[in-house]
Amino acid sequence: MAKTKRGRVLWSLPSRGRGTCPVCSSTRIKLLYPRAKSDGTAVKVCKRCCNAPQNKVDAITG
């Protein structure tokens, strides 16, 4: 993979893939990892929270 193509897909995402993580409330962090809640809805979380326990992911409101 050429180095010029790394991260290019982030440019097409809104806010370059950045936002506030719903699990840890970190701001201006990349939200690239989808996690499924128990009710079946998917939320995007940061790299640190992609391995968070399921009960923390289920505690997200909204």
Secondary structure, DSSP 8 states (H G I E B T S, - for coil): --GGGTTGGGGGSGGGGEE--TTT--SSEE--EEEE-TTS-EEEE-TTTTT--HHHHHT---
